[in-house]
Amino acid sequence: MHTPWAAVVLAAAVFATPVHAQQAFPTKPVRFVVPFSAGSGTDIAARAVGEVMARGLGQPVVIENRPGAGGTIAAAAVAKGESDGHTVLVPSSGHAVNPALYPNLAYDTLKDLTGVTPIVAMPNVLVVSPARGWKSVADLVAAAKARPGALNYASAGVGSATHFNAEKFRLQAGLNAVHVPFKGTPEAMTDVVGGRSDWFFAPLSSALSLIRDGKLQALAVSTARRSALLPDVPTTVEAGVPGSDYTFWVALVVPAATPAAAVARLQQEAAKALAQPELVDKLAKLGAEPMVMPSAEFNAFLRTEVEVAARVARAADLKAQ
């Protein structure tokens, strides 16, 4: 997670497979299956990157939203679907958490699917309703500790990156609160704005406009360093919760049987797209950064993420609800 993205993009370009062996792919539109609602951080990233990738691929990139069950419904469909490279799962970092939460998944995260590359990394931002009167993480923590089990926190679904982020924060802060899962980020944010849920770790790209409009109060960002878009908002670690940092990433994943040439072409086009200044600037305005790796490196990274998630899930006693 700590590799500078610019260096990773360069490495991706160096290790990308030459195009001449891959001209047969793609032969039709490429479908990006997004496991969350339209307007979620994952969806926004998929659309932004897919639009630019389509130019290099010479085929349209079509977005299909299939929300539910923390992304596992979409992942199962892709794992069991066509494996010619034309169907691509676009999961968030919650993809690595699901094996720990769902012991009976209809697919094996590491065996039935293979990573192409991550595409972006972005902060989640801890948001609350301004009506709560909480101005800092310390205010929220104090309120939660004063009434153990009385407060609740929203997520974009069990096992989603927003859920895992909240659980890591809750565990490190020593809080007892109730998890309220939704189908996606927009639904969760609506509940926080309405005052029904107490807090939510929202993807910054989704929450930024509501923060700027004063409908949400930003208390902290989840990443190890502050966001340039919210320079006055501390990280959760700076705000007094050690070990709570978390980076939300979005990636491209395909069925394990997908031909190596198709995987290489998708990885190459993603790396090319994410080196385009127009896309880098667009992502920066959303608080996101390009994050690209060669496929083999990404799959090793995924294995580590799955192992770390399993440890945190055990410590927090996380289970699918």
Protein Blocks (a to p, Z undefined) as FASTA:
>chain_A
ZZcfklmmmmmmmmpccfklmmmpcfbdcddddfbdehiaklmmmmmmmmmmmmmnopac
dddddeeehhlmmmmmmmmmccehpaccdddfklmmmmmmmmmbcbdfklmpccfbdfbd
cdddddddfklopabfklmmmmmmmmghkaccddebehiaklmmmmmmmmmnopacdddd
dfblklmmmmmmnomafbdcddfklmmmmmmnopaccfbdfbfbdcfklmmbccfklnop
ghkaccddddddddfklcfklmmmmmmmmmmmmmpmklmmmmmmnopacddddfklmmmm
mmmmmmmmmmmmmmnopacZZ
